[in-house]
Amino acid sequence: MKTALVQMTSTEDPAANLAACEALVIGAVAQGAKFILTPEVSNCIAPSKSILLEALSYEESDPFLARMREIATQSQVWILIGSLGVKSNEIDGKFANRSVLIDPQGAIVARYDKIHMFDVDISEGESYRESATYERGDKAILAATNFGKIGMSICYDLRFPHLFRTLAQAGAEILTIPAAFAETTGKAHWHALLRARAIENGAYVIAPAQTGFHYAKNGKERRTYGHSLAVSPWGDVLVDAGTDVGVSYFNLDLENVKNARDRIGSLTQQSKFEAPQ
């Protein structure tokens, strides 16, 4: 199955982000892609909660989601919106960071709300408090499709290997990790962590990413690392998109999942042990 990773630079303007992403997705359709994935927070990256409050919509009225569902239906393709920032009636004063899988009939097959919040102090001048804006999810999601089982995650989840082991042991053959990965930590850890998740679980890892400069706030810039990656179940990097906006492609073949798991059977060989006291 020809698979496409969309790499983009989202801003605080959802309409502009939709136009940019739509052009890339339609281009991927023209190239014959049947599974198209976009990055984390494809619809909006903003420097403040107040801007998000004005810019974001509820899921049922979100224009980005509505247009991607139209494209999926018209083009008969699967689309994973890496994530959307959406308002929620269930979350008081915060938003959901939600990944959405759409089938070729335009139906929403699965939703996943990001579990692990990016609350870190990378350096004296670079810190993030995602939990101040977004409410964490509490449920791992395995989505069944006609081409394989997908374990869904978002960005900072990458650093928590037990989530991916749980998904793989539940049957996931494909792990989606859309991201807006910080440039500093991306240079240090992105490739190594994505390859590790693929190797540990004998699964494809597909990680479409945000790239470049997004905004400046109080003299601080928000930059993301780019380098959308697709990694084989054996740990080979099949796609590395670099730092340019655009679309990258690879062929998804689940026979490679079986081959990797037949060669290294660690998913079924986990031994019980006592934790240190």
N, C-alpha and C positions, 0 to 999 in steps of 0.2 A: 504494500500500500504506500503510495507516494504521500509523504508527510511534510508539512511546511511549518517552520518556526518563524513567526513574525517578530521582528526586533524594531522597537520604536522609541520615541522620546516624548512621553506624555507631558502635558502642561496642566495648568489650572483651568483650561478652557475645554469642557467636555465636547462641545460641538467641533472644535478643531481636532481634538483627539479622535473623534469618530470618523471625520473625513479622512484623516491620515491613515487610520487603521483600515477603514473600508477599502481604500485604494490598494493597500498591500494585500488584503484578503482576496479581493477580486483578481488581483494579479496572480496570486497563488492558485486560484481556481483555473485561470487561463493556462497555467503551466501544468495542469492535470492533478493537482493535489486533492486528495480525498479526506485528509485529516489535517486541519489547520489550527494552530495554537497561537494565542497571543500572550503578552506578558502580564505580570501582576499589575493591578490598578491601571488597566488599559484606559479607563475612561477619565481618570483625573489624578494628577499629582499636584498638591498645593502646599504652600508654606504655612497655612494656619487652619485651625478648625473652623473659624468663622467663614473662610472662603469655601471650605467643603460644605458647610451648612447651606450656603447659597447655591453651590454648583451641583450637588448630588441629588439624586431622585430615589424614590422607593423602587424596589425591583419591578413591580408591576407597571410602572410608568417610565422606566429607564430607556431613553432613546437608543443607547448603545446596544443594550440587550435586544431590543426590538429589531434593530437593523441587522444584527448578526443572525437572528432567527430567520429573518427574511432571506438573507443570502444563503443560509444553510438549506432552506426549502427550495429556493429557485435553482441552486446549483447542485443539489443533492450531495452535500458534503457534511462531514462532521466538523464542528467547531468547538474548541475549548477556549472560552474566554478565561485567560489565566486568572484574572480576578477583576471584579468591579467593586468600587466603594459604593455602598448603597445605604440609604436610610432604612430604619427598621422600627416598626411599632412596638417591638418586643425589647428594644434596647434603649434605655433612658439616657439621652444625651450623647450617645455614641453611634458609630456606624458599624456595618459588617464589611469585612474584607472577604469577598465571596467569589469562589471559582465556580463556573457554570459550564456544564457539558451539554451541547445541543446536537440532536441527531438530524439526519437528512430530511426529516419531515418538519423540522423546526421545533420539535418538542424538547423541553428541558428534561434530560435524562437523570442528571445528578447535580446537586449543589454541595459545595464544601466551604465552610467558614474556617478561616485560618485559626489554628489552635495556638501556636506559639507566637507571642508578641515580641517585636523587635525593640526591647528596652535595653539599650547598651550605651556605654561611654567608651567610644573607640579611642579618643584622645581628649586633651583639654579643650580643643576647639570643635570636636565632632561628637555629638551625642544624639540619640533618638529615643523617643518615648511613644511607641506606637499604641500602647495601652491607654494613653490619654485620649486617643481619638477613636480607636476601634475596640470593639468587644471581642474577646477571644471565643472561638468555637470550642465545642467539647465532644465532637464526634468524628471518628475516622470514617472515610467514605470510600467504598469500592464500587465502581461503576461497571456494569456489564454492557458490552457492545457486541456487534456481530463480527468484530475483528479482534477482540481480546478484552481482558479485564484490566481496568485502569484504577490504580491507587492514586488518589488526588491529594496534593499538598500545595503549599505556597511558601516560597522564599525561606524565611528564617526557620521553618520546619526542617529544612535541610540538615540542621545541626543536631537533630534528635533522631538518631538511627533506629531507636526502638519503634517509632511510628512506621517506618518503612519496612522493618522486619514484620511487624504486625500485619501490614497490608499484603506483603508477599506471602506470608503464611496463610492468609485468607484467600489467596488465589491471584493476586495482582501480577500481571506479566509486564505491564507498562506502568512506570511511575512518572507522573507529571509534576514538575517543580517550577512553575512560572515565577519570575522574580523581578524585583527592583533592587538588586544587590548593591550595597554601597561600594564605591570604587575602591576604597582603602582595603576593606576585607575581601573584596572580590579578587584583587591582585594576589592576595596571600592564600586564599582558601577555596575559591569557587571551583576550579578544575579538580582539585584533589577530592573535595567532598562529593561532587557529583559522580566522579568515577568510583569512589568508594561505595556509594549507595547502589550503583549498578552492579558492582562486583559482589558485594555482600549478599545481594538478593537475586542474582542471576536474572535481572530484569532490564528492559530498556528504561533509560532515564531521558526524558524530554523536558528541556528547560529553556523556554523562550524568555527573553530578558528585555528590560528597559536599558537604554544606553544614553550616556552623555549628560549635558547640563539641563537641569529642570527649573531651578529658581535660586535666588539669593534671598536670605532672610537675616536681618540684623548683622550683615557682613559675612554670613556663613552661606556657602553654596551647597546645593544638593546635586550630587553627581552620582550616576549609576555606572556600573562596570561594563554592561553589554556582554559580549561573548556568549550569546545563546548557544547552548550545547545540546547535541544528541549523543548519547553514549550507549554502546551496545551492551548486551548482557555479559559479555566477556571483559568489558571495561575499555573497549576501543572508542576513541572520540571519532564519531562519524560526521559531525558538523561542529564547526566553531565559527560563529558569525563575525568575530572581531568586534569593532566598535561602531560600524556604520549602520544607519537605519536601512532596513530591507528585509528580504525573505530568504531563508536557507532551506534546503530540501535534503531528505534522505528517504530510503525505502525501508519500511517497517516490515520485518519478517519474523513472525513468532516462532518459527522453527529454530531460530537462534536462541530463544529462551530455553526451549527444551534441551538443546545441545549443551548450553552452559550449565544447566542444573543437573544434567546427566553426568557431566564431568566433575562438578564440585557439588556434593550433596548436602551442604551445610544447613540448608533450610529445614531438613528433616533429621538432622543429627545433633540438635541442641541438647546438651546434657544438663540435668538439674544440679544445682549446687547451693550451698548455704552462703549467704552474704556475710561479710565480716561484721563482727559485733563491735 
